[in-house]
Amino acid sequence: MDFDKLVAVMRRLSIEAGDKIMEIYNGPDFEVKTKSDDSPVTAADEAADAIISAGLRAAFPDVTLVTEEQAATHAQTASTFLIVDPLDGTKEFVHRRGDFTVNIAYVVDGVPLRGIVYAPAKGRLFYTDASGQAVEETGGFAKDAVGPIVPIAVSKPDNTALMVVASKSHRDQATDDYINKYGVKDMKSAGSSLKFCLVATGEADIYPRVGRTMEWDTAAGHAVLTGAGGHVVRFDNHETLGYGKEGFANPFFIAYAPGVELKKP
């Protein structure tokens, strides 16, 4: 894979999709439909999926493509694939809370090697560069001109005073029970894959997820966190979270900065 080309294409497509999402977000009321798994879907999900899918298929026609909105048509993946959640945090989008993201990742042998997470309503853009280093770009996010870039890195955590980030829409007692095993200084809530990025930038030390997610929800954020020096492991046995699983469903997991003393479930 030509990683310079991959990063440039992922960046451009995420910004194009983000522009379309914001056009719908800032427009009149939009229809919210319900998918077979009872999750919501909007015209923004579908439009962003169309933009990203067309762009990736044109640029990388020989690479398997998996997207959330076309999941019903996907057979089991190849060992190498692109995986997309065109609008992660649809509930945040529907309620106009801003914590939604565009996510694209490239996976090889179960490992998300490169990824991009764009939060258009928050004006935050995170991705792995061609070398695999995680960066945050600032500026106007022009499609074909990269703005100022800052490398990002995880925190050096204090296990007596951890910064925890948890889901905004999926918080439950099981999550709180697990968080209570730690010495917590402060806790914040965030939607979508932004939680991975807050760990990647050092704004949080740990993000436990005791709830349902799919691979397209996590792969891009996982890549960004890895590129910033962090880890994502299964909740049950603390082994690295892998990709290309049957049905694309994830187990519970923990994303964290090295140095956090992980507790058993």
PLY file of the C-alpha trace (Angstrom):
ply
format ascii 1.0
element vertex 265
property float x
property float y
property float z
element edge 264
property int vertex1
property int vertex2
end_header
0.00 0.00 0.00
1.15 3.53 -0.85
0.58 5.15 2.55
1.12 8.69 1.27
-1.70 8.17 -1.22
-3.86 6.38 1.33
-3.60 9.15 3.91
-4.27 11.86 1.31
-7.34 10.04 -0.02
-8.74 9.26 3.43
-8.24 12.87 4.51
-9.92 14.33 1.42
-12.88 11.96 1.55
-13.47 12.48 5.26
-13.56 16.25 4.75
-15.88 15.93 1.74
-18.18 13.67 3.77
-17.98 16.03 6.73
-19.03 18.97 4.56
-22.10 17.05 3.38
-22.95 15.95 6.91
-22.80 19.54 8.16
-24.95 20.74 5.26
-27.69 18.38 6.44
-26.98 19.01 10.15
-27.42 22.78 9.72
-30.42 22.45 7.42
-34.11 21.89 8.18
-35.32 18.87 10.11
-34.22 15.58 8.59
-35.86 12.16 8.56
-34.54 9.58 11.01
-35.09 5.97 9.95
-34.49 2.82 11.94
-32.28 -0.01 10.68
-32.86 -3.70 11.30
-30.70 -3.58 14.45
-32.84 -0.70 15.80
-30.06 1.84 15.33
-30.90 5.18 13.69
-29.84 6.22 10.20
-30.26 9.55 8.42
-29.70 11.05 5.00
-26.34 12.25 6.31
-25.18 8.68 7.02
-26.22 7.60 3.54
-24.75 10.61 1.73
-21.43 10.35 3.56
-21.28 6.63 2.84
-21.83 7.26 -0.87
-19.05 9.88 -1.02
-16.51 7.77 0.84
-17.36 4.49 -0.85
-17.10 5.94 -4.35
-13.81 7.63 -3.55
-12.18 4.60 -1.96
-13.32 2.25 -4.71
-11.92 4.60 -7.35
-8.58 5.02 -5.57
-8.12 1.45 -4.31
-10.21 -0.84 -6.52
-8.38 -3.99 -5.45
-8.83 -3.50 -1.69
-11.90 -4.97 0.01
-14.22 -2.25 1.35
-16.45 -2.65 4.40
-18.85 0.14 5.41
-21.51 0.28 8.09
-24.27 1.34 5.73
-23.56 -1.56 3.35
-22.84 -4.13 6.07
-25.68 -6.42 5.05
-23.96 -7.07 1.72
-20.52 -7.84 3.14
-19.20 -11.36 3.25
-16.40 -12.21 5.64
-13.54 -9.84 4.99
-10.19 -10.47 3.41
-7.06 -10.14 5.54
-6.59 -6.63 4.14
-9.50 -4.21 3.96
-10.70 -0.64 4.30
-13.42 -0.13 6.90
-15.70 2.90 7.16
-18.22 4.39 9.53
-19.41 7.40 7.55
-21.21 8.92 10.54
-20.35 7.50 13.96
-22.54 8.93 16.69
-25.80 9.20 14.73
-27.67 9.72 18.02
-25.44 12.72 18.75
-26.15 13.98 15.22
-29.91 13.54 15.58
-29.95 15.44 18.88
-27.59 18.08 17.39
-25.00 17.60 20.12
-21.98 17.73 17.78
-20.10 14.65 19.05
-20.17 12.71 15.77
-17.34 11.66 13.51
-16.36 10.40 10.07
-14.15 7.30 10.32
-11.97 5.51 7.76
-9.35 2.86 8.56
-7.05 0.46 6.76
-6.66 -2.98 8.35
-4.02 -5.63 7.63
-4.01 -9.01 9.37
-6.33 -7.84 12.12
-4.43 -4.61 12.84
-5.75 -1.12 11.96
-2.55 0.36 10.51
-3.87 3.76 9.42
-6.99 5.71 10.28
-8.70 9.06 10.28
-11.31 10.49 12.63
-12.95 13.79 11.64
-15.40 15.60 13.92
-16.77 18.31 11.60
-19.04 19.99 14.16
-16.16 20.15 16.65
-13.58 21.27 14.10
-11.18 18.48 15.07
-9.31 16.24 12.64
-7.11 13.36 13.79
-5.25 10.85 11.64
-2.17 8.72 11.23
0.36 10.12 8.79
2.18 7.99 6.21
4.68 6.84 8.83
1.97 5.81 11.28
2.43 8.74 13.68
-0.86 10.15 14.98
-1.40 13.85 14.35
-4.06 16.49 14.81
-4.56 18.97 11.99
-5.92 22.45 12.61
-7.03 25.17 10.28
-9.70 25.40 7.64
-9.46 21.78 6.46
-9.12 22.51 2.75
-9.67 19.34 0.76
-6.41 19.44 -1.17
-4.15 21.49 1.11
-3.03 20.15 4.46
-3.15 22.66 7.31
-0.93 22.95 10.41
-0.19 19.52 11.93
0.84 18.67 15.47
1.98 15.16 16.49
-0.10 13.82 19.37
0.86 11.46 22.16
-0.82 9.77 25.10
-0.47 10.99 28.67
1.81 9.72 31.42
-1.01 8.62 33.72
-1.16 8.96 37.51
-2.99 5.86 38.73
-4.20 7.72 41.80
-5.79 10.47 39.70
-6.85 9.19 36.30
-8.75 11.11 33.66
-11.55 8.87 32.37
-13.68 9.33 29.27
-16.88 7.35 28.78
-19.73 7.16 26.32
-22.29 9.94 26.27
-25.16 7.89 24.81
-24.32 4.41 26.16
-23.32 5.00 29.77
-24.62 2.32 32.14
-24.13 0.87 35.61
-21.66 -1.77 34.39
-19.43 0.99 33.04
-19.66 2.97 36.27
-18.89 -0.14 38.34
-15.72 -0.74 36.34
-14.62 2.91 36.47
-15.06 2.82 40.25
-12.21 0.28 40.45
-9.79 3.10 39.60
-8.53 6.22 41.32
-10.30 8.87 39.26
-9.44 12.55 39.22
-12.06 13.57 36.71
-14.41 12.06 34.19
-15.80 13.39 30.96
-18.42 12.14 28.51
-17.98 12.17 24.76
-19.76 10.65 21.81
-18.54 8.46 18.98
-14.89 7.66 18.28
-13.82 11.01 19.76
-13.18 9.08 22.97
-10.21 7.28 21.39
-8.84 10.62 20.23
-9.12 12.17 23.69
-6.93 9.35 25.00
-4.59 9.80 22.03
-4.08 13.50 22.79
-3.61 12.95 26.53
-6.91 14.65 27.38
-7.94 11.34 28.98
-6.03 8.33 30.27
-8.55 5.53 29.82
-11.77 4.77 27.93
-13.55 1.56 28.96
-16.39 0.33 26.74
-18.74 -2.16 28.34
-21.28 -2.29 25.54
-21.93 -3.22 21.95
-19.71 -1.82 19.19
-18.84 -2.89 15.68
-15.45 -2.84 13.99
-16.32 0.22 11.87
-17.04 2.11 15.13
-13.55 1.54 16.49
-10.96 0.82 13.79
-10.09 4.41 12.88
-9.93 5.57 16.49
-7.89 2.49 17.36
-5.38 3.36 14.61
-5.09 6.96 15.82
-4.60 5.85 19.43
-1.96 3.30 18.42
-0.15 6.00 16.46
-0.11 8.14 19.60
1.40 5.35 21.71
-1.79 3.94 23.22
-3.40 0.51 23.33
-6.82 -1.06 22.81
-7.43 -4.43 24.47
-10.31 -6.77 25.08
-12.12 -6.17 28.36
-12.17 -9.84 29.36
-8.53 -10.93 28.93
-6.62 -7.71 28.08
-5.43 -9.13 24.75
-5.14 -6.72 21.81
-8.44 -6.03 20.06
-8.32 -7.54 16.59
-10.25 -6.91 13.37
-11.76 -9.05 10.63
-13.94 -10.97 13.09
-17.00 -12.86 11.89
-19.95 -10.49 11.79
-17.65 -7.52 12.53
-18.85 -7.36 16.17
-16.43 -6.31 18.90
-16.18 -7.65 22.43
-16.11 -5.12 25.26
-12.77 -3.30 25.31
-10.50 -0.82 27.08
-8.55 1.95 25.33
-5.79 3.41 27.47
-2.41 5.05 27.79
0.51 2.80 28.78
1.10 3.13 32.49
-2.56 2.73 33.43
-2.75 -0.26 35.77
-5.66 -2.14 34.22
-8.15 -3.73 36.60
-9.80 -7.08 36.04
-13.49 -7.08 35.13
0 1
1 2
2 3
3 4
4 5
5 6
6 7
7 8
8 9
9 10
10 11
11 12
12 13
13 14
14 15
15 16
16 17
17 18
18 19
19 20
20 21
21 22
22 23
23 24
24 25
25 26
26 27
27 28
28 29
29 30
30 31
31 32
32 33
33 34
34 35
35 36
36 37
37 38
38 39
39 40
40 41
41 42
42 43
43 44
44 45
45 46
46 47
47 48
48 49
49 50
50 51
51 52
52 53
53 54
54 55
55 56
56 57
57 58
58 59
59 60
60 61
61 62
62 63
63 64
64 65
65 66
66 67
67 68
68 69
69 70
70 71
71 72
72 73
73 74
74 75
75 76
76 77
77 78
78 79
79 80
80 81
81 82
82 83
83 84
84 85
85 86
86 87
87 88
88 89
89 90
90 91
91 92
92 93
93 94
94 95
95 96
96 97
97 98
98 99
99 100
100 101
101 102
102 103
103 104
104 105
105 106
106 107
107 108
108 109
109 110
110 111
111 112
112 113
113 114
114 115
115 116
116 117
117 118
118 119
119 120
120 121
121 122
122 123
123 124
124 125
125 126
126 127
127 128
128 129
129 130
130 131
131 132
132 133
133 134
134 135
135 136
136 137
137 138
138 139
139 140
140 141
141 142
142 143
143 144
144 145
145 146
146 147
147 148
148 149
149 150
150 151
151 152
152 153
153 154
154 155
155 156
156 157
157 158
158 159
159 160
160 161
161 162
162 163
163 164
164 165
165 166
166 167
167 168
168 169
169 170
170 171
171 172
172 173
173 174
174 175
175 176
176 177
177 178
178 179
179 180
180 181
181 182
182 183
183 184
184 185
185 186
186 187
187 188
188 189
189 190
190 191
191 192
192 193
193 194
194 195
195 196
196 197
197 198
198 199
199 200
200 201
201 202
202 203
203 204
204 205
205 206
206 207
207 208
208 209
209 210
210 211
211 212
212 213
213 214
214 215
215 216
216 217
217 218
218 219
219 220
220 221
221 222
222 223
223 224
224 225
225 226
226 227
227 228
228 229
229 230
230 231
231 232
232 233
233 234
234 235
235 236
236 237
237 238
238 239
239 240
240 241
241 242
242 243
243 244
244 245
245 246
246 247
247 248
248 249
249 250
250 251
251 252
252 253
253 254
254 255
255 256
256 257
257 258
258 259
259 260
260 261
261 262
262 263
263 264
